[in-house]
Amino acid sequence: MRKNESPFWPQKSILNPPPPKEPYEPVRRVRMTLTREEQRTLDKVAASDYQVPVSILMEHAGLAVANACVAAAKATTTPIHFFAGKGMNGGDSYVAARILSSWGYKVTIWDCFPGETHSPTVKNNRAAAEKFGVPIKPATEFDPSNWQAGISRMIYENEPGMPCVLVDGIIGTGYEFIRPLPPQLTAITEKIEEGHVRGARVLSIDIPTGVDCDTGEVDPGAVSADMTISFVLPKKGITIFPGKSKAGQVRVPTIGLPINFADIVLGPIPEEVIEDGSEQEST
């Protein structure tokens, strides 16, 4: 037996060096944000190619929002108010409100588009919330001026009280900076901001109302959130300024899809984006 074939002979040494390693090349580039059209593509592909319909995604999203509300409220005695739009964010609001009500929280839904037509999925979740006894009122009737500081004490933890939790589910990725928020919505966002100033915690679903998903530009009436619950991946508009300043803490919970679902569906990040550095800058 030759020495280099002996099990006692060192396999890596000056006399027997290892073969040179091939240059490292990344297998794929991981996406860190989503644009408006990319999010819409993921929703469509999840339903058409993977048999995960919008109703299932909305149920998972609503549960994630409910869990975030529990973390913000701290106690079941803290009232939670949902401002529901007529799109996907509104549907998430109805689901989350129904779940929180079943957990014993005092929940109210404020409809920001009363009397307007909803998509079938949103309409079903609105009807379910109403059937389970969750009050649904026009958002124009919401008035934070009658709150008192510390009206709800954190009875389960030694923390100071606060009035309530406000959840922004008005407009998500559908907002574009070139189309300002209409006066009826800015009147609602102003009330949310008044509540924020008076001590309420503000949570936004997916992206704060009034922040452009693609450019990060901010409407004068945009919601300022303490926390944003963004699905699949953070939206590009809340990873760049000035939109980033409106998002607060960003959480990205799972909604029943693989964590790399965006990479699976959309493929590698375009080379020009990598060379330009915009994807890295957004993170």
C-alpha positions as a printed NumPy array, in Angstrom:
array([[  0.   ,   0.   ,   0.   ],
       [  1.336,   3.389,  -0.953],
       [  1.537,   6.019,   1.748],
       [ -1.037,   8.354,   0.166],
       [ -3.534,   5.469,   0.081],
       [ -3.123,   4.737,   3.768],
       [ -5.99 ,   5.958,   6.019],
       [ -3.331,   7.334,   8.37 ],
       [ -1.743,   9.49 ,   5.691],
       [ -3.011,  13.127,   5.824],
       [ -5.496,  13.715,   3.031],
       [ -4.73 ,  17.458,   2.849],
       [ -1.127,  18.545,   3.206],
       [  1.606,  20.356,   1.36 ],
       [  2.469,  17.109,  -0.375],
       [ -1.183,  16.301,  -1.098],
       [ -3.072,  19.615,  -1.598],
       [ -6.848,  19.633,  -2.233],
       [ -8.069,  20.433,  -5.735],
       [ -8.793,  24.12 ,  -6.387],
       [-12.392,  25.251,  -5.796],
       [-14.474,  26.57 ,  -8.643],
       [-15.379,  30.284,  -8.497],
       [-18.573,  30.913,  -6.528],
       [-21.604,  31.886,  -8.543],
       [-24.94 ,  32.512,  -6.814],
       [-27.655,  30.1  ,  -7.864],
       [-30.369,  32.788,  -7.667],
       [-30.886,  36.271,  -6.358],
       [-33.441,  36.637,  -3.59 ],
       [-36.111,  39.315,  -3.923],
       [-36.506,  41.642,  -0.969],
       [-39.462,  43.832,  -2.029],
       [-42.52 ,  43.781,  -4.278],
       [-43.995,  46.358,  -6.616],
       [-47.705,  46.812,  -7.255],
       [-47.792,  44.674, -10.4  ],
       [-45.592,  41.973,  -8.864],
       [-48.012,  41.597,  -5.949],
       [-50.963,  41.315,  -8.315],
       [-49.116,  38.676, -10.316],
       [-48.447,  36.619,  -7.189],
       [-52.126,  36.735,  -6.203],
       [-53.227,  35.601,  -9.655],
       [-50.649,  32.818,  -9.943],
       [-51.393,  31.52 ,  -6.434],
       [-55.024,  31.036,  -7.447],
       [-54.569,  29.832, -11.033],
       [-51.445,  27.647, -10.815],
       [-51.279,  26.584,  -7.16 ],
       [-55.015,  26.353,  -6.292],
       [-54.685,  28.769,  -3.372],
       [-57.656,  31.125,  -3.902],
       [-57.939,  34.674,  -2.645],
       [-60.324,  33.561,   0.104],
       [-57.645,  31.357,   1.698],
       [-54.963,  34.049,   1.39 ],
       [-57.354,  36.561,   2.947],
       [-58.105,  34.252,   5.883],
       [-54.388,  33.787,   6.57 ],
       [-53.761,  37.525,   6.198],
       [-56.611,  38.345,   8.574],
       [-55.227,  35.949,  11.169],
       [-51.792,  37.6  ,  10.88 ],
       [-53.372,  41.028,  11.386],
       [-55.318,  39.733,  14.394],
       [-52.122,  38.435,  15.994],
       [-50.435,  41.802,  15.436],
       [-53.394,  43.539,  17.074],
       [-53.077,  41.272,  20.109],
       [-49.4  ,  42.246,  20.409],
       [-50.291,  45.938,  20.198],
       [-53.36 ,  45.856,  22.461],
       [-51.753,  43.814,  25.272],
       [-55.153,  43.146,  26.905],
       [-58.625,  42.087,  25.822],
       [-60.009,  45.265,  27.418],
       [-58.311,  47.426,  24.773],
       [-60.81 ,  48.394,  22.05 ],
       [-59.708,  47.721,  18.471],
       [-61.091,  49.779,  15.59 ],
       [-60.796,  48.684,  11.942],
       [-61.076,  51.135,   9.07 ],
       [-62.116,  48.929,   6.169],
       [-61.872,  49.765,   2.502],
       [-63.61 ,  47.952,  -0.341],
       [-60.551,  46.049,  -1.617],
       [-58.285,  43.284,  -0.33 ],
       [-57.211,  45.291,   2.726],
       [-60.849,  45.759,   3.64 ],
       [-61.388,  42.006,   3.38 ],
       [-58.397,  41.404,   5.654],
       [-59.954,  43.849,   8.129],
       [-63.276,  41.979,   8.215],
       [-61.502,  38.647,   8.768],
       [-59.258,  40.018,  11.524],
       [-62.19 ,  41.706,  13.269],
       [-64.213,  38.474,  13.246],
       [-61.289,  36.505,  14.696],
       [-60.55 ,  39.069,  17.406],
       [-64.208,  39.193,  18.375],
       [-64.161,  35.419,  18.85 ],
       [-61.124,  35.86 ,  21.116],
       [-63.042,  38.225,  23.384],
       [-61.819,  41.617,  22.147],
       [-64.113,  44.601,  21.756],
       [-63.977,  45.268,  18.025],
       [-65.657,  47.842,  15.783],
       [-65.445,  48.08 ,  11.99 ],
       [-65.702,  51.499,  10.372],
       [-66.752,  51.207,   6.736],
       [-64.878,  53.79 ,   4.646],
       [-66.977,  53.117,   1.531],
       [-70.549,  52.592,   2.802],
       [-73.034,  51.587,   0.15 ],
       [-70.386,  50.812,  -2.479],
       [-69.934,  47.453,  -4.205],
       [-67.358,  45.011,  -2.817],
       [-65.715,  42.053,  -4.538],
       [-67.391,  38.676,  -3.797],
       [-64.657,  37.588,  -1.352],
       [-64.734,  40.869,   0.565],
       [-68.542,  40.845,   0.546],
       [-68.605,  37.34 ,   2.057],
       [-66.167,  38.239,   4.829],
       [-68.088,  41.401,   5.606],
       [-71.306,  39.371,   5.897],
       [-69.548,  36.805,   8.125],
       [-68.287,  39.505,  10.492],
       [-71.772,  40.98 ,  10.683],
       [-73.345,  37.561,  11.344],
       [-70.958,  37.021,  14.258],
       [-72.082,  40.276,  15.829],
       [-69.208,  42.609,  14.942],
       [-70.633,  46.147,  14.691],
       [-70.109,  47.83 ,  11.305],
       [-70.609,  51.593,  11.148],
       [-69.892,  54.374,   8.617],
       [-66.401,  55.747,   9.126],
       [-67.764,  59.289,   9.071],
       [-69.253,  58.628,  12.524],
       [-65.88 ,  57.822,  14.106],
       [-64.931,  60.472,  16.671],
       [-61.735,  60.166,  18.737],
       [-62.382,  63.398,  20.629],
       [-64.376,  61.63 ,  23.362],
       [-61.506,  59.386,  24.437],
       [-59.867,  59.685,  27.823],
       [-56.208,  58.952,  28.407],
       [-55.665,  55.49 ,  29.781],
       [-59.269,  54.399,  29.267],
       [-58.098,  50.8  ,  28.783],
       [-55.57 ,  49.502,  31.293],
       [-53.156,  46.714,  30.449],
       [-54.488,  44.408,  33.135],
       [-52.23 ,  41.52 ,  32.113],
       [-48.968,  43.463,  32.091],
       [-47.49 ,  46.306,  34.106],
       [-47.73 ,  48.844,  31.317],
       [-49.569,  52.172,  31.122],
       [-52.957,  52.265,  29.491],
       [-53.829,  53.704,  26.086],
       [-57.128,  54.523,  24.366],
       [-57.233,  51.816,  21.696],
       [-55.706,  50.245,  18.591],
       [-56.55 ,  51.685,  15.16 ],
       [-56.119,  49.447,  12.116],
       [-55.744,  51.054,   8.703],
       [-57.23 ,  48.807,   6.024],
       [-58.49 ,  51.562,   3.737],
       [-56.304,  51.476,   0.604],
       [-53.254,  49.288,   0.057],
       [-51.106,  48.882,  -3.03 ],
       [-53.858,  50.361,  -5.222],
       [-52.967,  53.919,  -4.202],
       [-50.95 ,  55.939,  -6.729],
       [-49.351,  59.282,  -5.917],
       [-50.565,  60.806,  -9.182],
       [-54.132,  60.366,  -7.873],
       [-54.46 ,  62.184,  -4.518],
       [-56.642,  60.76 ,  -1.783],
       [-60.205,  62.086,  -2.138],
       [-61.503,  64.495,   0.542],
       [-63.805,  61.875,   2.111],
       [-60.793,  59.635,   2.796],
       [-58.477,  62.387,   4.019],
       [-61.186,  63.295,   6.531],
       [-60.938,  59.725,   7.862],
       [-57.124,  59.623,   7.894],
       [-57.132,  62.917,   9.794],
       [-59.274,  61.307,  12.484],
       [-56.865,  58.364,  12.624],
       [-53.99 ,  60.799,  13.074],
       [-55.899,  62.618,  15.806],
       [-56.351,  59.299,  17.594],
       [-52.65 ,  58.583,  17.104],
       [-51.736,  61.881,  18.747],
       [-54.063,  61.079,  21.642],
       [-52.193,  57.857,  22.352],
       [-53.68 ,  55.147,  20.143],
       [-51.474,  52.58 ,  18.421],
       [-51.881,  52.582,  14.63 ],
       [-51.405,  49.452,  12.508],
       [-51.508,  49.454,   8.705],
       [-52.322,  46.432,   6.556],
       [-49.756,  45.728,   3.812],
       [-48.852,  49.41 ,   3.302],
       [-50.106,  52.627,   4.958],
       [-52.935,  54.359,   3.114],
       [-51.517,  57.208,   1.039],
       [-48.064,  55.692,   0.384],
       [-47.274,  54.827,  -3.234],
       [-46.288,  51.159,  -3.419],
       [-43.762,  51.672,  -6.238],
       [-42.197,  55.072,  -5.608],
       [-42.53 ,  55.613,  -1.855],
       [-44.123,  59.012,  -2.459],
       [-46.511,  60.118,   0.28 ],
       [-49.882,  61.827,   0.048],
       [-50.383,  64.78 ,   2.449],
       [-53.204,  62.792,   4.081],
       [-51.246,  59.534,   4.414],
       [-51.569,  57.411,   7.548],
       [-48.582,  57.319,   9.929],
       [-48.38 ,  53.797,  11.349],
       [-46.568,  52.363,  14.35 ],
       [-46.514,  48.968,  12.635],
       [-47.173,  47.704,   9.11 ],
       [-48.156,  44.092,   8.428],
       [-46.914,  43.385,   4.895],
       [-47.632,  40.103,   3.122],
       [-45.255,  37.84 ,   1.122],
       [-42.592,  40.593,   1.073],
       [-42.418,  44.249,   2.138],
       [-43.765,  46.575,  -0.504],
       [-41.099,  48.682,  -2.183],
       [-42.737,  51.948,  -1.148],
       [-42.186,  51.312,   2.582],
       [-38.492,  50.489,   2.165],
       [-37.543,  53.839,   0.629],
       [-38.107,  57.375,   1.873],
       [-40.382,  59.172,   2.393],
       [-42.719,  56.139,   2.495],
       [-40.428,  54.351,   4.937],
       [-41.046,  57.046,   7.552],
       [-44.793,  56.234,   7.512],
       [-44.527,  52.459,   7.989],
       [-43.139,  52.148,  11.518],
       [-42.063,  48.605,  12.404],
       [-42.569,  46.282,   9.414],
       [-43.639,  42.67 ,   9.99 ],
       [-43.872,  40.083,   7.212],
       [-45.95 ,  37.094,   8.406],
       [-46.584,  33.983,   6.348],
       [-49.998,  33.633,   4.688],
       [-49.894,  30.004,   3.595],
       [-47.315,  30.424,   0.812],
       [-43.619,  29.394,   0.733],
       [-41.243,  32.077,   1.946],
       [-39.592,  32.143,  -1.486],
       [-42.872,  32.231,  -3.407],
       [-41.951,  35.525,  -5.084],
       [-38.72 ,  33.992,  -6.409],
       [-40.57 ,  30.907,  -7.628],
       [-43.171,  32.894,  -9.556],
       [-41.27 ,  35.98 , -10.69 ],
       [-37.881,  34.406, -11.307],
       [-34.461,  36.008, -10.761],
       [-34.104,  39.73 , -10.226],
       [-33.269,  41.405, -13.572],
       [-29.576,  42.072, -14.077],
       [-30.175,  45.777, -14.716],
       [-31.802,  46.085, -11.284],
       [-28.779,  44.484,  -9.62 ],
       [-26.328,  46.658, -11.542],
       [-28.335,  49.769, -10.765],
       [-28.351,  48.793,  -7.078],
       [-32.01 ,  49.725,  -6.533],
       [-32.909,  46.377,  -4.939],
       [-30.055,  46.628,  -2.444],
       [-30.836,  50.267,  -1.685],
       [-34.481,  49.432,  -0.972],
       [-33.469,  47.049,   1.77 ]])
